[in-house]
Amino acid sequence: MLSRCAGGGRRECVSPKIEKIIAQTAEDTFSLGGTIGTQLTGGELVLLTGGLGAGKTVITKGILSALGYDPDDVTSPSFTLVNLYRARLTVYHIDLWRLDDAVDAAMAVGLDDILAEANAVVIIEWAEKLDRPDLAANAIKIDILGDGDEPRTISIAAQGHLSGVAAK
């Protein structure tokens, strides 16, 4: 299909494959993160969206566990904005929740400098606050619906080697 893609211009675009997973428990959500983490090679951008308490940090803990980092040491960077983890891969864990909508989120966390580290994995919670549509085209987009004790419906959209990431 021909359409506008990130970077501008008309060219053939590949639509990302979208998977929907039902996670019955927090352990299922963590496990999904682990499945994703085992497939990361560096340079990936993971955009997480979902309500407060949906499980964004739980997925992040699963990803980091798969990369050899102790998940008990992974915390949401709600107040620090960015946590850096040195695991099998360098991981930047960013949380945009506390940023006012009037703030340029990318500028506030130094996103361009972080993304310049080509082999790092960048995980962004509350990615809907990020006004950078140019980044979304090559990202792993994970949206989590549900809260409390109810099951989570998790939608994952990815392209390239991570297409079908949850099924592997």
N, C-alpha and C positions, 0 to 999 in steps of 0.2 A: 504494500500500500504506500502511496505517496502522501506525506504530511510534513508539517513543520516539526523538526526535532530540536533538541537542545543544541545550541551552537548556531542556530539560524539556518536559513537556506532550505531548499526543497531537496529531499533525498529519500531513499527508501528507508523506512523505519521498521524495526521489529518491535511488536508489542510485547511487553513482559508477560510471562506466564504468571497467573495469579492462582495461588493455592489457598484453600480455606481448611483450617484445622480446628477441631474442637479439643480444647485442653480441659479435662475434667477437674484437674487439681493443679496446685502450684508446682508440684513435682513434674507434671506433664509439661508445663510451661518451661521449667528449667531444662528438662530433657530436650525440648525443641531447640532451645538456645544452644545446648551442647551439640546437637546435630548440625546446626548452622556453623558453630565454631570450628568443628573438625574440617570444614571445607574452605575455610578462609586461608588465603595465601599471602595477604598483605595488599594494601592499597584499596580495600573495600570501604564503602560508606554505608552504614546501616542507619536508616531513619525510622525511629519508633514513634508511633502515635497511639493514643488511648487515654482514657480518663485517669484520674487520680486513683491509685491502687489497682490498676488494671493488670500490671505484671511486667512493665517495661524493664524495671531493674532486675526482676527475676530472669527474664530472657538474657539480659546482659551478664548476670552471674553465670548462667549456663554457657554462654559463649566463652567467657574468661576461664571457666573450669576446663573446657575442652582445649584451651590454649595453655593449660598447665598452671593457672593461677588459682590460689585458694579462694573459692567463692565467698567464704566467711569474711574475707578482707575487702570485698567489693561493696561499696556503699554508693547511694545516689548522690551525685555532686550538686544537690539542690542549692547549697549555700556557697560552695566553692566554684561552681559552674563547670569546672573541668577537673577530672581525675585522670592521672596518667598511670597506666599499669604496664610494667615490663614483664611480659610473659614470653611464650614462644615467639610472639609478635608484639610489637609495641601497640598498645591500645589507648586511644583517647576516648574517655567516657564523658560526654557533655550533657548537661541538663539545662534546658532553657525555661523551665517552669516559672522561676522567680522573676524573669525579665519582663518588664513592662512592655506592652504591645508597641509603644512608641519608640522603643530602643531597637537599633539595628543589631539583631541577635548575632549575626555573623561577625560583626565588628567587635561586639562586647566580649566574645570568647576568643578572638584572634583566629577565626576559622581558616582564613586563607593561609596563614602561616602553618597551622596544623595540617591542612591538606597538602601543603608543599612537601611534607614528609611522605614520599611516595610509597613506602613499604609499611606504613602504619595502617591499622584499622581504626576507623572513626565511628563511634556509636553516638547518636544524638537522640536523647529523650525529649519529648515535646517538640518534635521536628516541625509540626504545623506552625510554630512561631518563626520558623526560618524562612525568610523571604528570598529564597535562592532557587527558583525553578530550574536553573541550569544544572544544579547538582542532582536533581531527582532522576534524570534519565538513566544514569549509570549506577544508581543506588539500589540497595536491598531495602524495600519499603515494607515495614511490618506495622499493621494496624491491629490493635487489641480491643475487643468489645467485651464488656462484662466487668463486674466488680463484686466485692464481698466474697461469699462462698459459692457463687454461681459459676458454671463453666465459662470459659473464655472462648470466643470465636476469634481466631487469629488468621488474618489475611496476609499473605506474603507475596509480593511482586518482585521478581528479579529477572535479569537478563543474563545472557552469556553463560559462563561456567556454573553460575549459581542458580540458573533457571531450574526449578523443581527442587530447590535446596532442602525442603522439608521431607521430601520423599526418599532421599538418599540414605 
